Amino acid sequence: MASSRAYLDFILDQLSGIHGITWKQMMGEYILYVNGRIFGGIYDDRFLVKPTRSARAMMPDAETELPYEGAKEMLLVDNVDSRDFLTQLVTAMVDELPAPKGKRS
């Protein structure tokens, strides 16, 4: 099942206080970036984030889920209605995310 654009727009609105949020659509799902670094995505209308140390600390009871078959587990964000929580979560994760890969020439 592909994710809806409406759910992506809702999450992007919730994250609108964070500078540098971008996204790319891939195979019906949406990959989310902050300052060029992947931090999560929208998969089957679920907001999933990378299981960084800070994300685990902020969501100790979060369920781990696969975004798609064969992928690494991610954390399910179930508190999507709190703009403040989402802002704190993504902001806390930024320094733990790998740098973007260079473009191939």
CYANA upper distance limits for C-alpha pairs under 8 A (distance plus 0.5 A):
  1 MET  CA     44 ASP  CA      6.15
  2 ALA  CA     27 MET  CA      8.30
  2 ALA  CA     28 GLY  CA      5.21
  2 ALA  CA     29 GLU  CA      6.41
  2 ALA  CA     43 TYR  CA      7.70
  2 ALA  CA     44 ASP  CA      5.93
  2 ALA  CA     45 ASP  CA      8.04
  3 SER  CA      7 TYR  CA      7.73
  3 SER  CA      8 LEU  CA      8.24
  3 SER  CA     28 GLY  CA      6.63
  3 SER  CA     29 GLU  CA      5.97
  3 SER  CA     30 TYR  CA      8.11
  3 SER  CA     42 ILE  CA      7.18
  3 SER  CA     43 TYR  CA      6.42
  3 SER  CA     44 ASP  CA      5.17
  3 SER  CA     45 ASP  CA      5.21
  3 SER  CA     46 ARG  CA      8.48
  4 SER  CA      8 LEU  CA      7.13
  4 SER  CA     44 ASP  CA      8.49
  4 SER  CA     45 ASP  CA      6.98
  5 ARG  CA      9 ASP  CA      6.61
  6 ALA  CA     10 PHE  CA      6.70
  7 TYR  CA     11 ILE  CA      6.81
  7 TYR  CA     45 ASP  CA      6.81
  8 LEU  CA     12 LEU  CA      6.58
  8 LEU  CA     30 TYR  CA      7.95
  8 LEU  CA     42 ILE  CA      7.22
  8 LEU  CA     45 ASP  CA      8.43
  9 ASP  CA     13 ASP  CA      6.53
 10 PHE  CA     14 GLN  CA      6.79
 11 ILE  CA     15 LEU  CA      6.76
 11 ILE  CA     47 PHE  CA      8.37
 11 ILE  CA     80 VAL  CA      7.81
 12 LEU  CA     16 SER  CA      6.44
 12 LEU  CA     21 ILE  CA      8.46
 14 GLN  CA     80 VAL  CA      8.17
 14 GLN  CA     81 ASP  CA      8.15
 14 GLN  CA     82 SER  CA      8.09
 14 GLN  CA     83 ARG  CA      5.43
 14 GLN  CA     86 LEU  CA      7.62
 14 GLN  CA     87 THR  CA      8.34
 15 LEU  CA     21 ILE  CA      8.15
 15 LEU  CA     83 ARG  CA      7.18
 15 LEU  CA     86 LEU  CA      7.10
 15 LEU  CA     87 THR  CA      6.49
 16 SER  CA     21 ILE  CA      8.31
 17 GLY  CA     87 THR  CA      7.44
 18 ILE  CA     87 THR  CA      7.10
 18 ILE  CA     91 THR  CA      8.11
 19 HIS  CA     34 VAL  CA      8.20
 19 HIS  CA     35 ASN  CA      8.34
 20 GLY  CA     33 TYR  CA      8.23
 20 GLY  CA     34 VAL  CA      5.68
 20 GLY  CA     35 ASN  CA      5.29
 20 GLY  CA     36 GLY  CA      8.13
 21 ILE  CA     32 LEU  CA      7.65
 21 ILE  CA     33 TYR  CA      6.08
 21 ILE  CA     34 VAL  CA      5.03
 21 ILE  CA     35 ASN  CA      7.04
 22 THR  CA     32 LEU  CA      6.52
 22 THR  CA     33 TYR  CA      5.64
 22 THR  CA     34 VAL  CA      6.88
 22 THR  CA     35 ASN  CA      8.32
 22 THR  CA     36 GLY  CA      8.13
 23 TRP  CA     30 TYR  CA      6.91
 23 TRP  CA     31 ILE  CA      5.95
 23 TRP  CA     32 LEU  CA      5.06
 23 TRP  CA     33 TYR  CA      6.32
 24 LYS  CA     30 TYR  CA      6.11
 24 LYS  CA     31 ILE  CA      5.81
 24 LYS  CA     32 LEU  CA      7.36
 25 GLN  CA     29 GLU  CA      6.19
 25 GLN  CA     30 TYR  CA      5.00
 25 GLN  CA     31 ILE  CA      6.87
 26 MET  CA     30 TYR  CA      6.45
 26 MET  CA     31 ILE  CA      7.64
 29 GLU  CA     41 GLY  CA      8.07
 29 GLU  CA     42 ILE  CA      6.43
 29 GLU  CA     43 TYR  CA      5.90
 29 GLU  CA     44 ASP  CA      7.67
 30 TYR  CA     41 GLY  CA      5.92
 30 TYR  CA     42 ILE  CA      5.56
 30 TYR  CA     43 TYR  CA      7.35
 31 ILE  CA     38 ILE  CA      7.60
 31 ILE  CA     40 GLY  CA      6.74
 31 ILE  CA     41 GLY  CA      4.84
 31 ILE  CA     42 ILE  CA      7.06
 32 LEU  CA     38 ILE  CA      6.31
 32 LEU  CA     39 PHE  CA      6.59
 32 LEU  CA     40 GLY  CA      5.74
 32 LEU  CA     41 GLY  CA      5.37
 32 LEU  CA     42 ILE  CA      8.13
 33 TYR  CA     37 ARG  CA      5.53
 33 TYR  CA     38 ILE  CA      4.82
 33 TYR  CA     39 PHE  CA      6.16
 33 TYR  CA     40 GLY  CA      7.63
 34 VAL  CA     38 ILE  CA      7.02
 34 VAL  CA     39 PHE  CA      7.27
 34 VAL  CA     94 VAL  CA      7.75
 36 GLY  CA     99 ALA  CA      8.18
 36 GLY  CA    100 PRO  CA      6.33
 37 ARG  CA     94 VAL  CA      8.32
 37 ARG  CA     97 LEU  CA      6.89
 37 ARG  CA     98 PRO  CA      7.10
 37 ARG  CA     99 ALA  CA      6.48
 37 ARG  CA    100 PRO  CA      5.84
 38 ILE  CA     97 LEU  CA      7.72
 38 ILE  CA     98 PRO  CA      8.43
 38 ILE  CA    100 PRO  CA      8.29
 39 PHE  CA     49 VAL  CA      6.23
 39 PHE  CA     50 LYS  CA      6.20
 39 PHE  CA     90 VAL  CA      7.98
 39 PHE  CA     93 MET  CA      8.00
 39 PHE  CA     94 VAL  CA      8.18
 39 PHE  CA     97 LEU  CA      7.36
 40 GLY  CA     47 PHE  CA      7.87
 40 GLY  CA     48 LEU  CA      5.94
 40 GLY  CA     49 VAL  CA      4.42
 40 GLY  CA     50 LYS  CA      6.14
 40 GLY  CA     74 MET  CA      8.48
 41 GLY  CA     47 PHE  CA      6.43
 41 GLY  CA     48 LEU  CA      6.02
 41 GLY  CA     49 VAL  CA      6.98
 42 ILE  CA     46 ARG  CA      5.92
 42 ILE  CA     47 PHE  CA      5.30
 42 ILE  CA     48 LEU  CA      6.83
 43 TYR  CA     47 PHE  CA      7.14
 43 TYR  CA     48 LEU  CA      7.70
 43 TYR  CA     67 PRO  CA      6.11
 43 TYR  CA     68 TYR  CA      8.14
 44 ASP  CA     67 PRO  CA      8.41
 46 ARG  CA     76 LEU  CA      7.57
 46 ARG  CA     77 VAL  CA      8.22
 47 PHE  CA     76 LEU  CA      6.63
 47 PHE  CA     77 VAL  CA      6.12
 47 PHE  CA     78 ASP  CA      8.19
 47 PHE  CA     80 VAL  CA      8.35
 48 LEU  CA     65 GLU  CA      8.38
 48 LEU  CA     67 PRO  CA      7.84
 48 LEU  CA     74 MET  CA      6.30
 48 LEU  CA     75 LEU  CA      5.82
 48 LEU  CA     76 LEU  CA      5.16
 48 LEU  CA     77 VAL  CA      6.31
 49 VAL  CA     55 ALA  CA      8.33
 49 VAL  CA     74 MET  CA      6.05
 49 VAL  CA     75 LEU  CA      5.76
 49 VAL  CA     76 LEU  CA      7.21
 49 VAL  CA     77 VAL  CA      7.63
 50 LYS  CA     55 ALA  CA      8.08
 50 LYS  CA     73 GLU  CA      8.40
 50 LYS  CA     74 MET  CA      5.60
 50 LYS  CA     75 LEU  CA      6.77
 51 PRO  CA     55 ALA  CA      6.47
 51 PRO  CA     56 ARG  CA      6.64
 51 PRO  CA     73 GLU  CA      8.25
 51 PRO  CA     74 MET  CA      6.11
 51 PRO  CA     75 LEU  CA      6.23
 52 THR  CA     56 ARG  CA      6.69
 52 THR  CA     93 MET  CA      7.08
 52 THR  CA     96 GLU  CA      7.11
 52 THR  CA     97 LEU  CA      8.17
 53 ARG  CA     57 ALA  CA      6.71
 53 ARG  CA     93 MET  CA      8.42
 53 ARG  CA     96 GLU  CA      8.23
 54 SER  CA     58 MET  CA      6.63
 54 SER  CA     89 LEU  CA      8.13
 54 SER  CA     92 ALA  CA      6.59
 54 SER  CA     93 MET  CA      6.40
 55 ALA  CA     59 MET  CA      6.51
 55 ALA  CA     89 LEU  CA      6.82
 55 ALA  CA     92 ALA  CA      7.97
 55 ALA  CA     93 MET  CA      6.93
 56 ARG  CA     60 PRO  CA      5.72
 56 ARG  CA     62 ALA  CA      8.06
 56 ARG  CA     75 LEU  CA      8.47
 58 MET  CA     89 LEU  CA      7.50
 59 MET  CA     77 VAL  CA      8.48
 62 ALA  CA     75 LEU  CA      6.54
 62 ALA  CA     76 LEU  CA      6.49
 62 ALA  CA     77 VAL  CA      7.46
 62 ALA  CA     78 ASP  CA      8.29
 63 GLU  CA     75 LEU  CA      6.39
 63 GLU  CA     76 LEU  CA      6.10
 64 THR  CA     73 GLU  CA      6.34
 64 THR  CA     74 MET  CA      5.87
 64 THR  CA     75 LEU  CA      5.12
 64 THR  CA     76 LEU  CA      6.53
 65 GLU  CA     73 GLU  CA      5.81
 65 GLU  CA     74 MET  CA      5.96
 65 GLU  CA     75 LEU  CA      6.74
 65 GLU  CA     76 LEU  CA      6.99
 66 LEU  CA     70 GLY  CA      8.33
 66 LEU  CA     71 ALA  CA      6.57
 66 LEU  CA     72 LYS  CA      6.83
 66 LEU  CA     73 GLU  CA      5.25
 66 LEU  CA     74 MET  CA      6.66
 67 PRO  CA     71 ALA  CA      6.96
 67 PRO  CA     72 LYS  CA      8.22
 67 PRO  CA     73 GLU  CA      7.61
 67 PRO  CA     74 MET  CA      7.51
 79 ASN  CA     85 PHE  CA      7.97
 79 ASN  CA     86 LEU  CA      8.22
 80 VAL  CA     86 LEU  CA      7.30
 82 SER  CA     86 LEU  CA      6.84
 83 ARG  CA     87 THR  CA      6.61
 84 ASP  CA     88 GLN  CA      6.69
 85 PHE  CA     89 LEU  CA      6.52
 86 LEU  CA     90 VAL  CA      6.69
 87 THR  CA     91 THR  CA      6.49
 88 GLN  CA     92 ALA  CA      6.46
 89 LEU  CA     93 MET  CA      6.84
 90 VAL  CA     94 VAL  CA      6.86
 93 MET  CA     97 LEU  CA      7.04
